[in-house]
Amino acid sequence: MKKPLLLLLLWHLGATAAELQFVTGRAINSQQAEQLLETKLARKYQFSYRRKGQFGNYYSFMPTYDALPIFNIVDSVATDQQGLAFRLYVSRFSTLNVDEGTVSVAPSIEQVGALIDKQVDHFSIEEIKRGWWLEQQGLRFVWNVLVSETLQGEVVTQHYFIDADATKILGQRGAIPAYQSEVEPEYSGRIKQSWLFDPDPKTSLMSEDIEQQFTPQTEFADAAFRLVELKDLTLIGNQLALTGPYARVTDFAEPHEVVEMLPVAGVAKNHHSSASFLQQMAYFHVDSAQRHLQELGFTGDKLIHYAPITIDAQGSYNDQSAYSFHQKRILLGVGGHADAQDADVIWHEYGHSVTNFINPYDDGADSGAIGEGYADFLAASHSYRDPQGYEFEPDVMFNWDARFGQRRPRTLNDSKARYNPNYHYPAHIHVAGSLGDQLWSTPLFQSFKEAEAHYGVKGMNDMEKIVIEAMFGLGAGITMPNLALSTLDMAKRLYPNEHYADILQRHFSHHNLLPKLLVIEQAKVIDTLTSDPSVVVNIKNISPYSLKDIQFASTEDSTIKIATQQVGDIKAGDSITHTFSITFDDAFELSCGMSAFVPVLEKYSTGIPVLNQSLQQLEVTLGQPNLFVVKGEGGILKDATGEPSGVVHSKGITNFYLDVEQQSLQVSDDLKFELQLEHNDLSQVSIKLISPAGVAVVIWDQSYYPHSKFEFSLPSDVANVDFSPLEGQSFNGQWQLQVVDHKPDFSELINTPTLKAWQLSQVTDYHCHSASDDKEHTDDQDNHLEKINDNTSGSLYWLNIGLILIGLRRLKIHTRSKHDI
């Protein structure tokens, strides 16, 4: 049964799945925190979990519908140590539908066993709860089934979220450990010395090519090893087991290797390829990572992890390691090369356990890349504290393990990476040529190094604390701009007298990671050539806050300047029109049709304590454009045919044609291609534009894109299409647009793949007056310029003929097209 759900209208920063709200209030316990949320947001809640950091307490609650919780999202309240609330994390809804399914009785243990592929005598059901699961289409009824099983002597519990008629698992999550104010790990005091890698042999030997001569039988020089202490081991009989207060090495996955015991006496020195060496590496580095967090201050009632982390040093045949978010375990791969030989790998996987403990709802939006980026940051910060790691390739991640097999090292200095708000960033996805994981790790690690340069070891410790504390009190759908904002805010709160916030803000800004609050666009044509023109702009506040005392000015080094001016206040979502006076440097040779980017420094007061200024580029074009436009018709797109197993029988090929009658016009470098398309998975689609001369340009080639609707003017930052092969060709003749679907769609999504519309346009020339020209201007000079290519927002504005005829002097539109399917 389906019925409409409430519409919750929330302003948000860009295309985010949730938002930060900075507030005031008081909440000294979970009950008061819940009341604060209910008052602020007019929602009802069910408590989920609490965490405590160094700055304060963080309470998370599941929103409810019809008195039942939505299991995969939370809203959160952050308070300082005195109970003063300072921040909310709010999940964002749009209009939803509710699918109640056919709810009868809870699933039986036999039904659950069939779904999770386990024998009924191998697990038990601890409890079953009713609730909802938030999907793209709306809310769906689920059974929350808590399952426990004993694995290698350890009780593992996890939640399975099963649909109403017990036919499908919609989600899975490890059990969330309840907050513990007192944790007393058992310290045996038994220490075993051992020669291990820390961080790895390549770094310790500072060798550029050691991996080229490496074989499993290679004997390393003594300098490749460090004499370390395996602390608080467990005595069993007259031997020591790799089990302690923070780490537990066991064998729970193939390839199965017995976990070797260590003799009490002597110093261990095993061959680097032996099972015992790999197991000791696993224990030492997981144990060291937890002790490092405690040295940063996350101890006592602020402890991260209340129980030892279980780790299998040889837990996969693949050349891949992993942290299981469901079972809370680390598996290290042996394919290609044993991952346990590289401390970066172990610290990285432990980093995933840290983010999952802090935010068990870290799913959706950018959370995948954020998790990878933080895990890389944690591992790199450990290596950077090593004397050789400080000097030798400090920005390289997995400097030993990634030299083998098909893997390549990641970098923590991807200076070209820029955040694109049109995308979500799952783990290991490239956007515009940069890996999303590196987009997050780079500003963190470069800020970490800069803090060390200014403040030494204190700077490194402080920056790590800031990064960790900023992740508390968040939830599902976290984006990089929201987490960057939380990180800036926490830097100011923890260290108001240091420069950490300035360091972070500079690096976040470089990567476009701070929320954009204002959009400024040219609103009227400038058709008079003068060195100090006036430009009318539209200024829109796209933030959830009222911006007050807004001021615009030029940067000191800019060769194009605007006069400093106050524009007052703009409420959230509102726009105003304003006139800027621009002055070009004498070196500029002004010409009709010239475009220039004017740096505009914005200052304002806002509800975001640490964000009070920003810099953006205002694009200004001189002259009134004469535009040539041709529009094509759309249609239904053919789907590929095949089997659910992945076998493809045939590709779905759909061609669209557009006849252009324009004998004299040639394609220029100003060509724009507008595309409006819907498809459930654009990574299955390739698109080509073919000119009348038969030259093909790739528009899209099975690239990652997180949305089903694609509405852009190209080239843009979503698809930087290279149209240069078409330049100089005649526009005249038949153009072809070919859309190829490469894989059949067996999803439950109901959207029919459709090309809505497409068009080609280019400016043929510009019209300008000189400053001394006293010719009477026509009335249309001051009319609004309809921007065809909006590079600021990336959205597509389909041409309205009436508006264009007002705003442009000469416009030729041809719409003859046909569609071949």
Secondary structure, DSSP 4 states (H G I P E B T S, - for coil): -EEE--------SSS-SEEEEEEEEE-SSHHHHHHHHHHHH---EEEEEEEE-SSEEEEEEEEEETTEEBTT--EEEEEETTSEEEEEEEE---S-EEE-----SPPPHHHHHHHHT--GGG-EEEEEEEEEEEETTEEEEEEEEEEEEEETTEEEEEEEEEETTS--EEEEEEPPPPP-S----------EEEEE-SS-HHHHHT-SSGGGG--TTPPPPGGG-EEEEE-SPEEETTEEESB-SSEEE---SSSP-----EESSS-B---TTSHHHHHHHHHHHHHHHHHHHHHTT--GGG-S-SSPEEEEEEEESSS--EEETTTTEEEEE-SSS-GGG-HHHHHHHHHHHHHHHH-TT--STTHHHHHHHHHHHHHHHHHHTSHHHHHS-TTEESTTGGGSTT---EES--TT----TT----TT-EETTEEHHHHHHHHHHHHHHHHHHHHTHHHHHHHHHHHHHTTTT--TT--HHHHHHHHHHHHHHH-TTSSHHHHHHHHHHHTT-SPP-EEEEE-B-B-EE-SS-EEEEEEEE-SSS-EEEEEEE--TT-SEEE--EEEEEE-TT-EEEEEEEEEE-TT----TT-EEEEEEEEEEE-SSTT--EEEEEEEEEBSEEEEEEEEEEEEEPPPPEE-TTS-EEE-EEEEEEEEE--SS-B--TT-EEEEEEE-S-GGGEEEEEE-TTS-EEEEEES---S-SEEEEEESSSS-----GGGTTSBS-EEEEEEEEE-S---SS--PPPEEEEEEEEEEEEEE-EETT--PPPPGGGGSBP--SB-TTT--B-PPPHHHHHHH-S-EEEE--EEEE-
